[in-house]
Amino acid sequence: VMFSLRNELATLLNIIQKLKITKAQKHKVNDLVGGYMLRLPPL
């Protein structure tokens, strides 16, 4: 029981880490888009 629990915990941590990375990448893209929009002259 202890082994499977540890296995599930590791899987859960992997998923959380992937989500964090995805979120960070999304923020990076948003920052790039935001910076680009700021540089464009207002229409």
N, C-alpha and C positions, 0 to 999 in steps of 0.2 A: 504493500500500500504506500509506504513512504517513497519508494522509487518512482512509482507512477505519478505521485503528487509532485515530486521534484521535477519530473519530466514536463508535467503540465505547466508548472511555474516557469520553467525555462522557455517553453513555447509562448506563454503569455508575455514574458519579458521581451522576447523576440518581436512579437507583434507590436507591442508598445513602442519599441525602439524604431521599428519600421514606420509607424504612424508619426513619431516625432520627426524622423528624417523627412518624410513626405510633407509634413506641416512646415518644416524649416525651408524646404525647397519652394513650397508655394509662397511663403513669405518673401523669399528672395525674388521670385518672379514678380510678385506684387510690387516690391520696392523698385525693381527695374522698370516696370510699366509706369509706376507713379513718377519716377524720376524722368522718364522719357516724356510723359505728358506735361510735366512742369517745364521742360525745355522747349516744347512746341509753342510757337506764338499763338496767342488767343485769336480765335476766328472772329 
